[in-house]
Amino acid sequence: MIEFEKLRWEQPEELEIEVGKVLESLEELKSINLEDYSEPYLGETVKGNGFTQGFDRYEMSHKQLKYRFSLAYGCHACKKIILGPPRLEQENSMSFLSGREGLDYYCGNCGELIHEYTSCLS
């Protein structure tokens, strides 16, 4: 599960960004420019669930090959845009009667839990 999410964040070699850099505005994100790629755009808004804050996933697409990758995320807690992926932690607390198996997303800037993906409940 964590491997699949990491694949979404793999970026082309020609893109040289400072992973973890905090941006103040969407305009600053849109200043990232590569000839064969689209301008960065909002690919997905992941809603919070009462326990998590949620985040916006910003992506870029290759103009000819039509593949896309995640470039940055906007944390709903600290209201900043951060280059690269959030901190990902595999969660496996399954026990006989209860538990959770999934993936937790944390903001690299403020440390807030911004999303929980649960793959299995017992």
N, C-alpha and C positions, 0 to 999 in steps of 0.2 A: 504494500500500500504506500509506504513512504517513498519507495523507488519510483512509483508512477508519478507521484506529485513532484518529485525532484526532476523528472524528465520534462515536465511542463515548464520548468524554470531554466532549462539548458538554453544558453544563448550562443549565437554564432560567434566564431573566433574573432571576426572583424569588429565586433562590438566591444569596446573597451569602456566598461563602467566601473565605478567604485562601489562594490556591493556594500550595502549598509549605509550609504550616504543618504542623509535626510534632505529632502527638497521642500521648499516652502510653498511651491505653487505648481499647478498643472502646466502652466506656461514653461516653467523650468524643465519639466519632464518632456514636453513637446519639443524642446530645443535639441534633444537627442536626434540625430539625423544620420541615416545610412542610405546610400544611393538606391540599393535594391530592396529596401524595406519601407513599409508604410510609416506614417507618423504614429507615435504611440497613441493608443485609444483605450477607452474603458471597455474591457472585455467581459467583466462580470462583477456584479455586486453581491457579496455574500452577506446575508442578513445575520444580525445577532439573534440570540435565542433566550435572552434573559440572564444567562450566565456568561455570554460572550458579547463582545462589542460589534463584531462584523468587520469586513474590510472590502475595499474595491481592488480588483485585479486589473492592472494595466498591461496591455499586450502590444506586440508589433507583429506584422505579417510580412512574409516575403512576397514581393509583387508578382513574380512569375510562378514560383513553386507552390504558393498558397498555403504554406505551413505557417503556424503562428507559435509564439512563445511568450511566456509571462516575463515582463520586464521589471515591474515594480508593483507595490501595493500601497493603498491608502488606508491607514489605520483610522477607524472610526472613533477610537478612544483619544488619541493625541492629535488627530486632525493633520497628520503629516504624511507625505509620500516618501516611501523608503525604496531605494533601488535594490533589486535582488529579492530573494524569497524571504518570507517570515521565518522565524525559528520554528522548525518542525520537530515534534517529539512523538514517537510511537507510544501509544498507551495500550497496555495489556494487563488489566486487573481482573481477569476472569477468575471466578471462584465457583464452587459447587452451586451456590444459590443465586449469586448475582455477579455483576461486574460489567466491564466495558472493554471492548477492543476497538481501537481507532487511532486517530491522528489528531494531535492538538497543534494549533497554530498560535504562536506568540509574536507580538510586535517586537522587532529588534531595537526600536527606539524607546518605547515606554515600558515594555515588558508585559503588557496586558495580554490575557488570553483573548484572541480575537475570533477564533473559530474552533469548534470541535466537530470532527467527522467520526461517527460511530459506525463501524461495519457489522457489529454483532452485539446483541443484547441477550442475556439469559435471564 
